[in-house]
Structure formats: structure tokens, C-alpha cells
Amino acid sequence: MTATEATRDAALRRLGAFQPRMGRDYAELRNFDLGAGAHDHVSTLSPYLRRRLLTERETIAAALEAHGPEAAGAFIAEVAWRSYFKGWLEQRPQVWDAYRDGLARDLAKLERDAALRARVAQACEGRTGIAGFDEWAAELNETGYLHNHARMWFASIWIFTLKLPWRLGADFFLRQLLDGDPASNTCSWRWVAGLHTRGKHYEAQAANIARFTRGRVQLPEDCLAQATAPLDAPLPERQALRPVSAPRDGVPTLLLLTEEECQLSDFAPERLDLRGVLGLKASALRSPLPVAQAVCRFEAAALEDSAGRLGAEPAWDAAGDPVGLVRHAQAVGAAQIATGYIPTGPLHDWITAASPALEAAGIALTEWRRDWDALVWPHATAGFFKLRKQLPHILSQAGLT
Ligand SMILES: Cc1cc2nc3c(=O)[nH]c(=O)nc-3n(C[C@H](O)[C@H](O)[C@H](O)COP(=O)(O)OP(=O)(O)OC[C@H]3O[C@@H](n4cnc5c(N)ncnc54)[C@H](O)[C@@H]3O)c2cc1C
């Protein structure tokens, strides 16, 4: 994994280095997992995109510039998967709530059930004896990255061969992945399980693994569960995208920096009546269990870099008691907090918990939502292919074609 320097400069360097491969090379070779240190045919841009050190729009623009819409089509579609999952979860936040609550139940069961605890530990530490699976666990623990195909195989083996609770696997990924994202991760695990596209799940096959690891991982066919059935649960009803209140000029403001948006400079916050800047470290909210140090370090460096580009010297805090946010705002005399849009996930839960105290103190929480999100999310109502059909139109509306 090369994306370990959490700066916008590093993101742009990686974007430039991968740009020549965003066309036919990506279309033909992206599904090959060549192993740790050899992920040459995928971009490894995900930790940057997740925090918007780099935006989807500028990543797609780079692909179009180098290859045009046809040859870059496969790469653009993959970037669009990210926006799709984000938009889908925004419209079904109950799925996140159910994941979070279900995970708490799974973890309580783990406390009580020593045999299950031992099996989960074996899987997370790469001690199952299943070739490939154990190496992917080790790669994830060591680098904070896994190739997309490896994530699919890993999740499938976790759920269907090892028969472990899917939420514990999703939690393991969220704690270890530098790009760990509540929408992409939860929805992808649900997709593998058969809960996202109901009735359709992903079953890892030894032949497919051998082919797409170029023979590196050889498994006896009967080592993996065969003819498995998808998990099943009804989908909650889709909700309207939540309304967004944008920051108002002339109001004393606390600028809130979070890893959800590391390019606040795009919104020209300097035009506001800024009284203070707060950098909030929130990676620990990803899970009730300890989150990998590398993830926390990446977030901290990304926030430092983001503050530096704003010319700000923020106060720093970790997302502990949500009421702490009110105290920060009051200390600088702010009547509004301005921040990048906080999508469904742990930070949104945290800020929602702060809302009553903010309201009582007369402090408005305001957000900037990117035009890209406003354009793409309304299309994320059902399956990805519905959105994919709209991509030419979306790219044209975004001024990219
Ligand atoms: C079980 C499972 C869990 C996952 N968890 C996460 C997660 O927590 N965070 C995350 O960003 N992605 C997640 N993904 C999606 C995907 O695996 C990663 O985005 C991708 O592997 C990142 O590597 P890359 O930057 O080299 O991707 P590239 O192939 O170079 O793609 C470019 C960008 O497009 C986006 N992208 C590509 N494929 C997908 C996809 N299938 N879904 C969503 N976005 C995609 C990413 O932002 C990525 O950086 C998960 C997939 C699975 C199967």
C-alpha cells in the first residue's frame, strides 16, 4: 500500500502516477489481486477519497482527461460505486442504525461465548488454516488495505465458510482499513451476504481465487462452502435525503474540521465571521473495540494537513462527550458551527447526540454539501445499475463531459 502519507499533496501525486492506468489497463487488470506491495493495477486512492483529501469529481476528471469517457468507463464506474453507497445509506439510515445496534448485540454474545470468541480471533489474526484468507487478514492488519477482490473473497469466506456473524467481520474491516467507510463497508458486507440486493449473494470459488491471484492462492474446491444461501432481511423504506442548512455570513462561527471533509477550503470559509477552528478526531467512534493506530494516525495527519491548507491553527479535541462541542463553540462566542456534510455513520450519530445541547445553547449546526453529492445521491435509490445508466447525464451535469 502506497497511500500512507495523509496529505493532499500525496493524494495528488498518487492520482498523477495512476492516471495513465485509469483506462484500458484498469478495465482489463483491476480484478487481479497480485498481493501486498503489488497492487499496481488499482489506484489505492481510497484513504484519500474517503476523507476528501481528493474528491470523486477530480478523480473522474483525471480519468476523462487521460482516456476519454469510453476507455475510462470502468474506472469511473468504480468511483461512482462509492458515491452510490453513500447516497444509498443517506436514504436508508435505518440500515446503519440496525448495523450499529446489531453489532452491540454480537459483541455482547462474543463476551459470553468463548468458542465463538476463539473462532473470531483466529479469523482476525489469520490463523484459520485457509490459504489466502489468512494472508488477507495479515495484509489488512499490516497495511490497512486490501484489494477489492480480496475483500469480497474474505467477506464471503467469513460469512459462508466460517459461518461467523457478518457484522463482526464488517467491524473488523472498519477498525483496520485506512479507507474504512460506514457506507462502502456496511453496504459491501451486506452485498456479499445477500442483504443489499436481496436474494443475490457472493460465493467465493477456489477457481476464481486461483485465476485472479495468478495462481498465488490455491485452495481445494471443497475447502470453501458450496451452494450457500443468501442471508435475508427486509429492506427498510427509503427516506428523503435530509435537508442541509448552509452556514450563514455575518454569524459568529466555529469552523469544525472532521475527516468527512478535508478540503473545506473549497467552500471559502474565510468569508464567514470565523471566531475559532476546532479539529475533531473521530476515528475511535468507528467501533466499540479499539481502532487500529494506523487509522487514527492517518486521520490526525489528514486533519493537520487540512488545517494547514486553511492557514488555521485549530484547537484539537477527540470526539468524547458530545457536549464538549457546545463548550468549544461557547468559549469562542460562536452562534453557528460550520462543517463539511457529515454523512450517516458514527460521527453523525455523535453529532446528533450533541444536537439537544447545541439547540439549548442557541448554536446552529450548519453544513456544506458538495454539488457532486447533491447530483449523484438522488440516483442512489435502488441498485447500482440504475445509477450507472444515468452516469453520462451526471457527468455532463457536473460539467465533466
Ligand atoms: C467487503 C467489502 C468492504 C469494503 N469496505 C470499504 C470501505 O470501508 N471503504 C471503501 O472506500 N471501500 C470499501 N470497499 C470497496 C472497495 O473494495 C474499495 O473502495 C477499493 O478496493 C479501494 O481500493 P482502490 O482505491 O485501489 O480502488 P480502485 O479500484 O482504484 O477504485 C478507485 C476508487 O473507487 C472507489 N471504489 C472502487 N471500488 C469500489 C466499490 N466496490 N465500492 C465502493 N467504492 C469503490 C474507491 O473510492 C476507490 O478508491 C469494500 C468492498 C468490500 C467487498
Ligand as a Chemical Component Dictionary entry (heavy atoms), coordinates in Angstrom:
data_LIG
# 
_chem_comp.id                   LIG 
_chem_comp.type                 NON-POLYMER 
_chem_comp.pdbx_formal_charge   0 
_chem_comp.three_letter_code    LIG 
# 
loop_
_chem_comp_atom.comp_id 
_chem_comp_atom.atom_id 
_chem_comp_atom.alt_atom_id 
_chem_comp_atom.type_symbol 
_chem_comp_atom.charge 
_chem_comp_atom.model_Cartn_x 
_chem_comp_atom.model_Cartn_y 
_chem_comp_atom.model_Cartn_z 
_chem_comp_atom.pdbx_ordinal 
LIG C1  C1  C 0 -16.453 -6.390 1.992  1  
LIG C2  C2  C 0 -16.007 -5.072 1.397  2  
LIG C3  C3  C 0 -15.745 -3.978 2.234  3  
LIG C4  C4  C 0 -15.366 -2.748 1.697  4  
LIG N1  N1  N 0 -15.114 -1.690 2.549  5  
LIG C5  C5  C 0 -14.778 -0.487 2.026  6  
LIG C6  C6  C 0 -14.535 0.636  2.879  7  
LIG O1  O1  O 0 -14.657 0.558  4.100  8  
LIG N2  N2  N 0 -14.148 1.809  2.294  9  
LIG C7  C7  C 0 -14.015 1.937  0.946  10 
LIG O2  O2  O 0 -13.656 3.033  0.466  11 
LIG N3  N3  N 0 -14.295 0.910  0.127  12 
LIG C8  C8  C 0 -14.651 -0.291 0.612  13 
LIG N4  N4  N 0 -14.890 -1.342 -0.244 14 
LIG C9  C9  C 0 -14.905 -1.092 -1.697 15 
LIG C10 C10 C 0 -13.584 -1.344 -2.445 16 
LIG O3  O3  O 0 -13.080 -2.599 -2.125 17 
LIG C11 C11 C 0 -12.525 -0.276 -2.140 18 
LIG O4  O4  O 0 -13.056 1.024  -2.311 19 
LIG C12 C12 C 0 -11.331 -0.414 -3.086 20 
LIG O5  O5  O 0 -10.804 -1.703 -3.020 21 
LIG C13 C13 C 0 -10.272 0.611  -2.702 22 
LIG O6  O6  O 0 -9.081  0.362  -3.397 23 
LIG P1  P1  P 0 -8.567  1.295  -4.554 24 
LIG O7  O7  O 0 -8.539  2.715  -4.113 25 
LIG O8  O8  O 0 -7.271  0.726  -5.017 26 
LIG O9  O9  O 0 -9.703  1.106  -5.645 27 
LIG P2  P2  P 0 -9.762  1.399  -7.209 28 
LIG O10 O10 O 0 -10.152 0.144  -7.865 29 
LIG O11 O11 O 0 -8.569  2.079  -7.689 30 
LIG O12 O12 O 0 -11.031 2.375  -7.329 31 
LIG C14 C14 C 0 -10.950 3.795  -7.266 32 
LIG C15 C15 C 0 -11.865 4.300  -6.180 33 
LIG O13 O13 O 0 -13.222 3.982  -6.468 34 
LIG C16 C16 C 0 -13.913 3.643  -5.261 35 
LIG N5  N5  N 0 -14.344 2.236  -5.333 36 
LIG C17 C17 C 0 -13.797 1.271  -6.106 37 
LIG N6  N6  N 0 -14.485 0.124  -5.984 38 
LIG C18 C18 C 0 -15.471 0.365  -5.108 39 
LIG C19 C19 C 0 -16.525 -0.415 -4.563 40 
LIG N7  N7  N 0 -16.733 -1.699 -4.927 41 
LIG N8  N8  N 0 -17.354 0.154  -3.668 42 
LIG C20 C20 C 0 -17.189 1.453  -3.292 43 
LIG N9  N9  N 0 -16.234 2.248  -3.792 44 
LIG C21 C21 C 0 -15.385 1.717  -4.685 45 
LIG C22 C22 C 0 -12.927 3.841  -4.119 46 
LIG O14 O14 O 0 -13.106 5.111  -3.563 47 
LIG C23 C23 C 0 -11.591 3.702  -4.806 48 
LIG O15 O15 O 0 -10.549 4.387  -4.152 49 
LIG C24 C24 C 0 -15.263 -2.589 0.278  50 
LIG C25 C25 C 0 -15.525 -3.686 -0.560 51 
LIG C26 C26 C 0 -15.887 -4.917 0.005  52 
LIG C27 C27 C 0 -16.170 -6.069 -0.935 53 
# 
loop_
_chem_comp_bond.comp_id 
_chem_comp_bond.atom_id_1 
_chem_comp_bond.atom_id_2 
_chem_comp_bond.value_order 
_chem_comp_bond.pdbx_ordinal 
LIG C1  C2  SING 1  
LIG C2  C3  SING 2  
LIG C2  C26 DOUB 3  
LIG C3  C4  DOUB 4  
LIG C4  N1  SING 5  
LIG C4  C24 SING 6  
LIG N1  C5  DOUB 7  
LIG C5  C6  SING 8  
LIG C5  C8  SING 9  
LIG C6  O1  DOUB 10 
LIG C6  N2  SING 11 
LIG N2  C7  SING 12 
LIG C7  O2  DOUB 13 
LIG C7  N3  SING 14 
LIG N3  C8  DOUB 15 
LIG C8  N4  SING 16 
LIG N4  C9  SING 17 
LIG N4  C24 SING 18 
LIG C9  C10 SING 19 
LIG C10 O3  SING 20 
LIG C10 C11 SING 21 
LIG C11 O4  SING 22 
LIG C11 C12 SING 23 
LIG C12 O5  SING 24 
LIG C12 C13 SING 25 
LIG C13 O6  SING 26 
LIG O6  P1  SING 27 
LIG P1  O7  DOUB 28 
LIG P1  O8  SING 29 
LIG P1  O9  SING 30 
LIG O9  P2  SING 31 
LIG P2  O10 DOUB 32 
LIG P2  O11 SING 33 
LIG P2  O12 SING 34 
LIG O12 C14 SING 35 
LIG C14 C15 SING 36 
LIG C15 O13 SING 37 
LIG C15 C23 SING 38 
LIG O13 C16 SING 39 
LIG C16 N5  SING 40 
LIG C16 C22 SING 41 
LIG N5  C17 SING 42 
LIG N5  C21 SING 43 
LIG C17 N6  DOUB 44 
LIG N6  C18 SING 45 
LIG C18 C19 SING 46 
LIG C18 C21 DOUB 47 
LIG C19 N7  SING 48 
LIG C19 N8  DOUB 49 
LIG N8  C20 SING 50 
LIG C20 N9  DOUB 51 
LIG N9  C21 SING 52 
LIG C22 O14 SING 53 
LIG C22 C23 SING 54 
LIG C23 O15 SING 55 
LIG C24 C25 DOUB 56 
LIG C25 C26 SING 57 
LIG C26 C27 SING 58 
# 
